[in-house]
Amino acid sequence: MQRFNFPVIQPDPALEELRAELQAFLREEREAGNFRPEPECWMASSDPEFSKKMGKRGWIGLTWSSQYGGHDKTALERYIVTEETLRAGAPVGAHWIADRQHAPMLIEHGTEEQKRDILPRIAAGECYFAIGLSEPGAGSDLANVKTKAEKVEGGWKINGQKIWSSGAHISHYMVAILRTSPADGRNRHVGLSQIMIDLSLPGVTIKPITDLSGDAHFNEVYFEDVIVPDDCLLGEEGGGWKQVTGELAMERSGPERFLSSYITLETALHQLQGKLGSDSQARLGKLIANLRTLRGMSWGIANLLHQGVSPETEAALVKDLGNRLENDLTLQVRALLNDLPEDEWSDEMRRILNIGILRSPPNTLRGGTTEVMRGITARQLGLR
């Protein structure tokens, strides 16, 4: 039976200097009225102007080479940036996905022309990507995708539909997993490829999906005879399944898996200081203990990424535990506020709590359902 690996990271003064710089910037932006904090900010709160400010300060594209607009920094420094922007509830949704997973994919599989054209624009906070994985009838069963890419002269012709593509309505590109050849019997992982699609091309239609909170950051994306050039195939034809599992490790491992609702807790604590009963103090202590544990695990994954390791199973475990904490955190904050008469709640507290409640249901779905995460963990433990 294999064991999990969450290496401990020793304190580093340089990282704390970066943290202090970020905190000062975020505080100034909030006090200037340039953003209002929100839970789930990396998914549902997008502000291209804020992304450009982040890019100008060198906080996007930290880990890739300066020859492509990056900053030659470590995965640990990038972790500090993501952690602090999540804690602040800042509007980072526009650039988040491109910075997190598609820029590293382009670095590994893109052409030199694509790297020199697209990566500097991502790092500047000016170019955004959407994820093209889920389809109607193929959510958790990702290998059952039906959208096809047919080889034609000079490129690929794409037909089909993707769904739940966050930010597609403001994105310039999508990286989609598509069927480029038939499955091999019951082995449906064969014949899948990843292709980068310019969302401004003829034949692409994007339709927003409005959720319970009134947000429309999810989208349906339709492809009708969309032609992309040959060089938009990322990696090997038929190698998409292996590539996408590495991509999902990036998607599942970050602090967004347990800090998306943190701003709800922080806002409530300002209201509740000195007013909690003993039962509520115990409830709060449990929440904070869980947060500290998950933070340590997530930091460990950042260290593995820094070492060049792809921690798919550790990432699945953090996502599973983080999902449970995220949903529980919002409910527990609601319970903690029972210690405070409702007429003493600030307008900001009401706003943030309402947003958190309405945005929390997708936590257990995006990036893989709880059942899928537990299946990955069970295989690591030799239980299936």
ZAMARGU-4260 file (C-alpha; in steps of 0.2 Angstrom, whole numbers, plus 5000, padded with zeros to 4 digits):
<rodrens>
0) 5000/5000/5000 | 5007/5017/4995 | 5007/5032/5007 | 5003/5050/5004 | 5017/5063/5003
5) 5014/5080/5011 | 5031/5087/5014 | 5033/5100/5027 | 5039/5118/5022 | 5051/5127/5033
10) 5047/5146/5036 | 5055/5157/5023 | 5057/5176/5027 | 5057/5180/5008 | 5040/5172/5006
15) 5033/5182/5021 | 5040/5198/5013 | 5030/5194/4997 | 5014/5190/5008 | 5016/5207/5017
20) 5017/5216/5000 | 5002/5207/4993 | 4992/5211/5009 | 4996/5229/5008 | 4991/5230/4989
25) 4974/5221/4992 | 4970/5231/5007 | 4973/5247/4997 | 4963/5241/4983 | 4948/5236/4994
30) 4949/5253/5004 | 4949/5262/4987 | 4933/5254/4983 | 4941/5245/4968 | 4933/5228/4973
35) 4921/5221/4986 | 4926/5204/4993 | 4916/5189/4988 | 4917/5170/4992 | 4921/5159/4977
40) 4931/5174/4970 | 4942/5163/4958 | 4926/5156/4950 | 4913/5170/4950 | 4922/5187/4952
45) 4931/5193/4937 | 4938/5210/4934 | 4950/5212/4919 | 4957/5228/4926 | 4961/5220/4942
50) 4969/5206/4933 | 4980/5219/4923 | 4985/5226/4940 | 4991/5209/4946 | 5000/5206/4930
55) 5009/5223/4931 | 5015/5219/4948 | 5022/5202/4942 | 5010/5191/4951 | 5003/5181/4936
60) 5015/5169/4927 | 5027/5168/4942 | 5034/5151/4939 | 5037/5151/4920 | 5053/5158/4911
65) 5055/5177/4909 | 5058/5173/4890 | 5039/5170/4889 | 5034/5184/4900 | 5036/5175/4916
70) 5045/5179/4932 | 5057/5164/4936 | 5049/5161/4953 | 5045/5146/4963 | 5028/5136/4965
75) 5029/5142/4984 | 5029/5160/4979 | 5014/5157/4967 | 5005/5148/4982 | 5007/5164/4992
80) 4999/5175/4979 | 4984/5163/4977 | 4982/5161/4995 | 4982/5179/4999 | 4970/5184/4985
85) 4958/5170/4990 | 4958/5176/5008 | 4954/5194/5002 | 4940/5188/4991 | 4948/5198/4977
90) 4941/5197/4959 | 4954/5186/4951 | 4942/5175/4941 | 4947/5182/4924 | 4966/5176/4924
95) 4964/5162/4936 | 4962/5146/4925 | 4975/5152/4912 | 4988/5155/4925 | 4984/5139/4935
100) 4984/5126/4922 | 4984/5131/4904 | 5000/5141/4903 | 5009/5127/4911 | 5001/5116/4897
105) 5007/5128/4883 | 5024/5128/4890 | 5025/5109/4889 | 5015/5106/4873 | 5013/5122/4864
110) 5023/5128/4849 | 5037/5141/4851 | 5026/5154/4842 | 5011/5150/4854 | 5022/5152/4869
115) 5029/5169/4863 | 5012/5176/4858 | 5000/5169/4871 | 5011/5167/4887 | 5016/5186/4889
120) 4998/5191/4887 | 4992/5179/4901 | 5006/5185/4912 | 5000/5203/4909 | 4983/5199/4914
125) 4976/5202/4897 | 4972/5184/4890 | 4960/5172/4898 | 4956/5153/4896 | 4941/5142/4899
130) 4941/5123/4903 | 4932/5112/4890 | 4930/5096/4899 | 4912/5092/4905 | 4898/5089/4892
135) 4879/5085/4894 | 4879/5066/4899 | 4898/5066/4902 | 4902/5076/4918 | 4910/5064/4931
140) 4912/5051/4917 | 4924/5062/4907 | 4929/5048/4896 | 4912/5048/4888 | 4914/5064/4879
145) 4905/5065/4862 | 4912/5082/4855 | 4923/5077/4840 | 4938/5084/4831 | 4939/5077/4814
150) 4956/5079/4804 | 4954/5090/4789 | 4967/5098/4777 | 4978/5109/4788 | 4969/5107/4804
155) 4954/5100/4814 | 4935/5102/4812 | 4926/5102/4829 | 4908/5098/4832 | 4899/5096/4849
160) 4896/5105/4865 | 4904/5109/4882 | 4895/5114/4898 | 4900/5122/4914 | 4914/5131/4906
165) 4918/5145/4919 | 4922/5162/4912 | 4921/5156/4893 | 4911/5172/4890 | 4926/5183/4893
170) 4939/5170/4888 | 4950/5171/4872 | 4954/5152/4872 | 4947/5136/4878 | 4957/5120/4880
175) 4945/5105/4877 | 4946/5087/4878 | 4939/5080/4862 | 4937/5063/4853 | 4949/5062/4839
180) 4947/5044/4835 | 4936/5030/4841 | 4938/5021/4858 | 4946/5004/4859 | 4932/4993/4865
185) 4929/4997/4883 | 4945/5007/4884 | 4937/5024/4881 | 4953/5033/4887 | 4960/5029/4869
190) 4957/5042/4856 | 4955/5057/4866 | 4966/5073/4863 | 4967/5091/4869 | 4965/5105/4857
195) 4966/5124/4860 | 4952/5133/4852 | 4951/5152/4849 | 4934/5156/4855 | 4932/5170/4842
200) 4932/5158/4828 | 4916/5156/4817 | 4905/5142/4823 | 4908/5145/4841 | 4892/5150/4851
205) 4893/5154/4870 | 4878/5154/4881 | 4879/5159/4899 | 4870/5149/4913 | 4863/5159/4927
210) 4865/5150/4944 | 4855/5152/4960 | 4865/5168/4965 | 4861/5177/4949 | 4878/5175/4943
215) 4882/5169/4925 | 4900/5163/4926 | 4895/5146/4920 | 4893/5144/4901 | 4887/5131/4888
220) 4899/5132/4873 | 4893/5125/4856 | 4905/5121/4841 | 4898/5119/4823 | 4911/5115/4810
225) 4924/5125/4819 | 4941/5124/4810 | 4957/5126/4820 | 4975/5124/4813 | 4985/5109/4816
230) 4996/5117/4829 | 4981/5119/4841 | 4983/5100/4845 | 4992/5100/4862 | 5003/5086/4865
235) 5001/5069/4856 | 4985/5064/4846 | 4977/5051/4857 | 4987/5057/4873 | 4973/5068/4880
240) 4968/5057/4894 | 4985/5056/4902 | 4987/5075/4899 | 4971/5079/4907 | 4974/5069/4923
245) 4990/5080/4926 | 4980/5096/4922 | 4967/5090/4935 | 4980/5088/4948 | 4984/5107/4946
250) 4966/5111/4947 | 4963/5101/4962 | 4978/5105/4973 | 4978/5123/4976 | 4971/5133/4991
255) 4955/5137/4981 | 4949/5120/4987 | 4948/5126/5005 | 4949/5145/5005 | 4935/5149/4993
260) 4924/5153/5008 | 4937/5160/5020 | 4931/5178/5018 | 4914/5173/5025 | 4922/5167/5041
265) 4934/5182/5042 | 4920/5194/5040 | 4909/5185/5053 | 4924/5185/5066 | 4925/5204/5065
270) 4906/5204/5070 | 4907/5191/5083 | 4923/5196/5093 | 4920/5194/5111 | 4902/5188/5109
275) 4904/5170/5106 | 4897/5157/5119 | 4906/5142/5124 | 4898/5130/5112 | 4901/5142/5097
280) 4919/5144/5103 | 4921/5125/5101 | 4913/5125/5084 | 4925/5139/5079 | 4940/5130/5086
285) 4936/5115/5075 | 4934/5125/5059 | 4951/5133/5062 | 4959/5117/5066 | 4953/5110/5050
290) 4958/5125/5040 | 4976/5124/5047 | 4977/5105/5043 | 4971/5107/5025 | 4983/5122/5023
295) 4998/5111/5028 | 4993/5098/5016 | 4990/5110/5002 | 5007/5118/5006 | 5015/5101/5005
300) 5007/5099/4987 | 5015/5116/4982 | 5032/5109/4988 | 5029/5093/4977 | 5025/5104/4962
305) 5041/5114/4966 | 5051/5098/4966 | 5043/5093/4949 | 5032/5080/4956 | 5014/5078/4949
310) 5004/5074/4965 | 4987/5068/4958 | 4982/5057/4972 | 4987/5070/4986 | 4977/5083/4976
315) 4962/5072/4975 | 4962/5070/4994 | 4964/5088/4997 | 4950/5092/4986 | 4938/5079/4995
320) 4942/5086/5012 | 4942/5104/5006 | 4925/5102/4998 | 4918/5096/5015 | 4926/5110/5024
325) 4920/5123/5012 | 4902/5118/5013 | 4903/5115/5032 | 4911/5132/5034 | 4897/5142/5027
330) 4884/5133/5037 | 4894/5134/5053 | 4896/5153/5051 | 4878/5154/5049 | 4876/5145/5065
335) 4889/5156/5074 | 4879/5171/5069 | 4865/5165/5080 | 4875/5172/5095 | 4872/5189/5087
340) 4855/5198/5086 | 4851/5199/5068 | 4849/5218/5069 | 4867/5219/5073 | 4873/5211/5057
345) 4882/5223/5046 | 4876/5225/5028 | 4893/5218/5022 | 4890/5202/5033 | 4873/5199/5025
350) 4880/5202/5008 | 4895/5190/5010 | 4885/5176/5019 | 4871/5177/5006 | 4883/5175/4992
355) 4892/5161/5001 | 4877/5151/5003 | 4871/5153/4985 | 4888/5149/4978 | 4892/5134/4989
360) 4882/5120/4980 | 4895/5117/4966 | 4909/5114/4978 | 4907/5095/4977 | 4906/5094/4958
365) 4919/5105/4950 | 4935/5097/4946 | 4928/5080/4950 | 4914/5074/4961 | 4917/5068/4979
370) 4914/5050/4973 | 4927/5052/4960 | 4940/5059/4972 | 4937/5045/4985 | 4939/5032/4971
375) 4956/5040/4967 | 4961/5039/4985 | 4955/5021/4988 | 4966/5016/4973 | 4981/5024/4981
380) 4977/5014/4997 | 4975/4998/4988 | 4956/4997/4993 | 4950/4995/4975
</rodrens>
